[in-house]
Structure formats: C-alpha cells, structure tokens
Amino acid sequence: LRIVLCGIGVLYLAIRFAVETIPPFLMAGVRFLVPGLLFVTWSRIQKAPWPSWREWRSAIVVGLFLMVGGNGLVTWAEQKIPSSIAALMIAVEPIWIVLIDGLMPNGRRVGWKTALGIAIGFGGILMLIDPFNLSGETQVYHRVSLIMLVLAGIFWAAGSLYNRDAQLPSSPVLSIGMQMLAGSAGMLLMGSLSGEWGRLDLQSISIESLAGLLYLMVFGSMVAFSAYLWLLRVAPTPLVTTYAYVNPLIAVFAGHWIAHELLTVRILTS
C-alpha cells in the first residue's frame, strides 16, 4: 500500500497535463465523481446499510477538507506552478499534521525534537520559495498559487485528522464513495462559481489532458486515494502521511524527464 501511495508523486504531473486544457475544479470534480458513483453503487449492490445523516455529515466534512481544500487547491495552483514545486510544497503536510494535532484537546504535544524537525521543514520551504531572492535565480513562482498550496496542505492535514475518528459507514467502499461524491460536488460548485463552465471547450481538450484525467480517475482516485482513506482508519495518521516524504523526489524527476520542468540545485536541495 505504501508503494501505491508513493505513486501519488506521479499524479502531480498528471494534474499538470489535465489542467492544460480542462478548467481545474471541473476536472477535479469529474475525477472524483465517476469513482464515487461506482463505489456507492457497488456497495449498494452488496447490500451495505444505507448511511445515516451523521455518517453523511462526516463524509461531507472529509470530502470538503481533503478533496476541495486539499486536492482542489493543488489542482488550481498547477495552472501556474510546475508539478515538481507543487509536490515539494505539499511535502510539509506531516508538519501540519503534527501542529494541528498538538493544538487539539487530546492531541500529541510537540516536543523539542519535533519542533526542530518542523523548523527544518519550514526552512526547506523558505529555501524553495526564496522570497528575498537570496539565490540570485531569475525563476519566480506565482505567489497566489504558492499561498494556495500552503492552504491545501493545511486543509489536507485537518481532513486527515478529522477522518481518524469521524463516524463513517462500516463499509470502507461505501465510506470512500460518499467522501468522493461530497468532494466532487464541492469542486463542481467551485467551478461553477468561478465561471469555469464558460471556459470549458470540449473540442479543444487535448489528448494529454484526457490521458491525465483518466490516470487521475483510475489510479489517483480509485487506487491511491482509496488506499489513503482506508489507511487513515486503520493506521496512525503520522505514519500514513510519511508517503509525502517520497512523493517530491518522484514528482521532481518525473516533471523534469517527461514535462521538461526546470530542475535546479535549489529544487534538489529543498
């Protein structure tokens, strides 16, 4: 399962290809809509009990935090940010997990060793963003997109922690399908409010974007994302999120080799 989750690193590149000719929130909404419908339908065929309102409420909260706030903002940001940089920014997700968990009433308190690790992690992000251009490089990243990536990590961490103890259906397939449908509805709403339907041109969608969407739908949603949601219920949250340490390495080299994204010493160091 950890190998599956590490494959998420390639998903950042798939997102970049998908949003080249498909509006981001509409693309992300469709990405989760189809698997969500399949999962819920399959669970009903297997006669899984129909979820209660409390279970639906929990699924909606998780779907909004993880998919809209987490995945949706990453998808939006990758319109202007290379996939490798997006993966590096999201790599601090375990840091947000620790910080948010430490602020919760029954959460784990942050010790000095953990605080040192957090400081090093944020130092790496500052080195990557380089707000004062200390490196002297001419590469400047879209600042609003960088802010969206920071918010995406916070939303993803909060959603992961909430999922840990949320009241959800006993059927993992039904639970995951409900969360996907909630996230899909949220992103389709975001796309509608931001006028993405007016920018959608079906005839101009490229083969690369369709391939990216299909990859995200099958491997990203049905395989990797489902594995992540399931692990959140059966394993310690900090352990599950360790996949984020491997993803950036995969994303950086995949973006460079396949999409010819810029690869500098600063990016490798971060």
C-alpha positions as CSV (number, residue, x, y, z in Angstrom):
1,L,0.0,0.0,0.0
2,R,2.9,2.4,0.7
3,I,4.2,1.7,-2.8
4,V,0.7,2.6,-4.1
5,L,0.7,5.8,-2.1
6,C,4.2,6.8,-3.3
7,G,2.8,6.6,-6.8
8,I,0.9,9.8,-5.9
9,G,4.1,11.6,-6.8
10,V,3.3,11.0,-10.5
11,L,-0.2,12.3,-10.0
12,Y,1.1,15.8,-9.7
13,L,2.4,15.6,-13.3
14,A,-0.9,14.1,-14.4
15,I,-2.7,17.1,-12.8
16,R,-0.5,19.5,-14.8
17,F,-1.3,17.8,-18.1
18,A,-5.1,17.6,-17.2
19,V,-5.4,21.3,-16.4
20,E,-3.7,22.4,-19.6
21,T,-7.0,22.3,-21.5
22,I,-9.6,21.5,-18.8
23,P,-10.6,24.0,-16.1
24,P,-9.2,22.8,-12.8
25,F,-12.2,22.5,-10.5
26,L,-14.4,20.9,-13.2
27,M,-11.6,18.4,-14.0
28,A,-11.1,17.6,-10.3
29,G,-14.9,17.2,-9.8
30,V,-15.2,14.7,-12.6
31,R,-12.1,12.9,-11.4
32,F,-13.9,12.0,-8.2
33,L,-17.5,11.9,-9.4
34,V,-17.1,8.7,-11.5
35,P,-15.2,6.6,-8.9
36,G,-17.6,7.9,-6.2
37,L,-20.6,6.8,-8.1
38,L,-19.1,3.4,-8.9
39,F,-18.1,2.8,-5.2
40,V,-21.5,3.8,-3.8
41,T,-23.4,1.7,-6.5
42,W,-21.2,-1.3,-5.8
43,S,-21.7,-1.1,-2.0
44,R,-25.4,-0.9,-2.5
45,I,-25.3,-4.0,-4.8
46,Q,-23.5,-5.7,-1.9
47,K,-26.4,-4.6,0.3
48,A,-24.4,-2.3,2.6
49,P,-26.7,-0.4,5.0
50,W,-27.7,3.0,3.8
51,P,-25.7,5.6,5.8
52,S,-27.2,7.8,8.5
53,W,-27.3,11.5,8.4
54,R,-24.4,11.7,10.8
55,E,-22.3,9.4,8.6
56,W,-23.2,11.6,5.6
57,R,-22.2,14.7,7.6
58,S,-18.8,13.2,8.4
59,A,-18.3,12.2,4.8
60,I,-19.1,15.7,3.6
61,V,-16.7,17.3,6.0
62,V,-13.9,14.9,5.0
63,G,-14.7,15.4,1.3
64,L,-14.6,19.2,1.6
65,F,-11.4,19.3,3.5
66,L,-9.4,16.6,1.7
67,M,-10.7,16.9,-1.9
68,V,-11.9,20.5,-2.2
69,G,-9.5,22.2,0.2
70,G,-6.6,19.8,-0.4
71,N,-6.7,18.4,-3.9
72,G,-8.8,21.1,-5.4
73,L,-6.4,23.9,-4.4
74,V,-3.4,21.9,-5.7
75,T,-5.2,21.4,-9.0
76,W,-5.9,25.1,-9.3
77,A,-2.3,26.1,-8.4
78,E,-0.8,23.8,-11.0
79,Q,-2.2,26.0,-13.7
80,K,0.8,28.3,-12.9
81,I,3.1,26.2,-10.8
82,P,5.3,23.3,-12.0
83,S,4.2,19.9,-10.7
84,S,7.5,19.4,-9.0
85,I,7.2,22.6,-7.0
86,A,3.6,21.7,-6.0
87,A,4.8,18.3,-4.7
88,L,7.6,19.9,-2.7
89,M,5.2,22.4,-1.2
90,I,2.8,19.7,-0.2
91,A,5.6,17.6,1.3
92,V,5.2,19.7,4.5
93,E,1.8,18.0,5.1
94,P,3.2,15.9,8.0
95,I,4.3,19.1,9.7
96,W,0.8,20.5,9.6
97,I,-0.5,17.1,10.9
98,V,1.8,17.5,14.0
99,L,1.0,21.1,14.6
100,I,-2.8,20.7,14.3
101,D,-2.8,17.5,16.3
102,G,-0.8,19.3,19.0
103,L,-3.4,22.1,19.2
104,M,-6.3,19.6,19.7
105,P,-7.5,18.9,23.3
106,N,-6.4,15.3,23.3
107,G,-3.7,15.6,20.7
108,R,0.0,14.8,21.0
109,R,2.1,17.7,22.3
110,V,5.1,18.9,20.3
111,G,8.5,18.1,21.9
112,W,11.8,19.9,21.2
113,K,12.9,17.2,18.7
114,T,9.6,17.5,16.8
115,A,9.9,21.3,16.9
116,L,13.4,21.1,15.5
117,G,12.1,18.9,12.6
118,I,9.3,21.4,12.0
119,A,11.8,24.2,11.8
120,I,13.9,22.3,9.4
121,G,10.9,21.5,7.2
122,F,9.8,25.1,7.0
123,G,13.4,26.1,6.3
124,G,13.3,23.9,3.3
125,I,10.1,25.5,2.0
126,L,11.7,29.0,2.5
127,M,14.7,27.9,0.6
128,L,12.4,26.7,-2.2
129,I,10.3,29.8,-2.4
130,D,13.3,32.1,-1.8
131,P,11.1,35.2,-1.0
132,F,14.2,37.5,-0.8
133,N,15.9,36.0,-3.9
134,L,19.0,35.1,-1.9
135,S,19.9,32.5,-4.5
136,G,20.1,35.1,-7.3
137,E,18.0,32.9,-9.6
138,T,15.6,34.5,-12.0
139,Q,12.9,31.9,-11.5
140,V,9.9,33.4,-9.7
141,Y,6.8,31.4,-8.8
142,H,3.3,32.6,-8.9
143,R,2.7,33.9,-5.3
144,V,-1.1,33.3,-5.1
145,S,-0.6,29.8,-6.3
146,L,2.1,29.3,-3.6
147,I,-0.4,30.5,-0.9
148,M,-3.0,28.1,-2.3
149,L,-0.5,25.2,-1.9
150,V,0.2,26.2,1.7
151,L,-3.6,26.3,2.4
152,A,-4.0,22.9,0.6
153,G,-1.5,21.3,2.9
154,I,-3.4,22.7,6.0
155,F,-6.8,21.5,4.7
156,W,-5.4,18.1,3.8
157,A,-3.9,17.7,7.3
158,A,-7.1,18.8,9.0
159,G,-9.2,16.5,6.9
160,S,-6.9,13.6,7.6
161,L,-7.1,14.1,11.4
162,Y,-10.9,14.5,11.3
163,N,-11.2,11.3,9.3
164,R,-9.3,9.4,12.0
165,D,-12.2,9.5,14.5
166,A,-15.2,10.5,12.3
167,Q,-18.4,8.5,12.3
168,L,-18.4,6.8,8.9
169,P,-20.1,3.7,7.5
170,S,-18.6,0.4,8.4
171,S,-18.3,-0.4,4.7
172,P,-15.0,1.1,3.5
173,V,-16.2,1.1,-0.1
174,L,-19.4,3.0,0.8
175,S,-17.5,5.4,3.1
176,I,-14.9,6.2,0.4
177,G,-17.5,6.6,-2.3
178,M,-19.5,9.0,-0.1
179,Q,-16.4,11.2,0.6
180,M,-15.6,11.3,-3.1
181,L,-19.1,12.3,-4.1
182,A,-19.1,15.1,-1.4
183,G,-15.7,16.3,-2.7
184,S,-16.8,16.1,-6.3
185,A,-20.0,18.2,-5.6
186,G,-17.9,20.8,-3.8
187,M,-15.4,21.1,-6.6
188,L,-18.1,21.3,-9.3
189,L,-19.8,24.0,-7.2
190,M,-16.4,25.9,-7.0
191,G,-16.0,25.5,-10.8
192,S,-19.5,26.9,-11.4
193,L,-19.0,29.9,-9.1
194,S,-15.7,30.7,-10.7
195,G,-17.1,30.6,-14.2
196,E,-15.3,27.5,-15.4
197,W,-18.2,26.2,-17.4
198,G,-17.9,29.3,-19.7
199,R,-14.2,28.4,-20.2
200,L,-14.8,24.8,-21.0
201,D,-14.3,23.9,-24.7
202,L,-14.8,20.2,-25.3
203,Q,-13.3,20.4,-28.8
204,S,-10.1,22.0,-27.5
205,I,-9.4,19.4,-24.9
206,S,-6.1,17.7,-25.8
207,I,-5.2,14.0,-25.7
208,E,-2.6,14.8,-23.0
209,S,-5.3,16.3,-20.8
210,L,-7.7,13.4,-21.3
211,A,-4.9,10.9,-20.5
212,G,-4.1,12.9,-17.4
213,L,-7.7,12.9,-16.3
214,L,-8.1,9.1,-17.0
215,Y,-4.9,8.4,-15.0
216,L,-6.1,10.6,-12.1
217,M,-9.6,8.9,-12.2
218,V,-8.3,5.3,-12.2
219,F,-5.0,5.3,-10.3
220,G,-5.3,8.6,-8.4
221,S,-8.8,8.2,-7.1
222,M,-9.8,4.6,-7.3
223,V,-6.5,3.1,-6.2
224,A,-4.2,5.6,-4.4
225,F,-6.8,7.9,-2.8
226,S,-8.9,5.0,-1.7
227,A,-5.9,3.4,-0.1
228,Y,-5.1,6.6,1.7
229,L,-8.6,7.0,3.1
230,W,-8.7,3.4,4.2
231,L,-5.3,3.6,5.9
232,L,-6.4,6.7,7.8
233,R,-8.9,4.4,9.6
234,V,-6.6,1.5,10.4
235,A,-3.2,3.1,11.0
236,P,-1.7,6.0,12.9
237,T,-2.1,9.2,10.9
238,P,1.5,10.4,11.2
239,L,2.6,7.0,9.8
240,V,0.2,7.2,6.9
241,T,1.4,10.6,5.9
242,T,5.0,9.5,5.6
243,Y,4.3,8.9,1.9
244,A,4.7,12.7,1.5
245,Y,8.5,12.4,2.1
246,V,8.9,10.2,-1.0
247,N,6.5,11.9,-3.4
248,P,8.6,15.0,-4.1
249,L,11.5,13.0,-5.3
250,I,9.3,11.1,-7.7
251,A,7.5,14.3,-8.8
252,V,10.7,16.3,-9.4
253,F,12.3,13.8,-11.6
254,A,9.1,12.9,-13.4
255,G,8.3,16.5,-14.1
256,H,11.9,17.1,-15.4
257,W,12.1,14.0,-17.6
258,I,8.6,13.9,-19.0
259,A,7.5,17.6,-19.0
260,H,10.9,19.2,-19.1
261,E,10.3,21.2,-16.0
262,L,13.2,23.2,-14.6
263,L,15.5,21.3,-12.3
264,T,17.9,23.4,-10.3
265,V,20.2,22.9,-7.4
266,R,17.8,24.8,-5.1
267,I,14.9,22.5,-6.0
268,L,17.0,19.4,-5.4
269,T,18.3,20.8,-2.1
270,S,14.8,21.6,-0.9
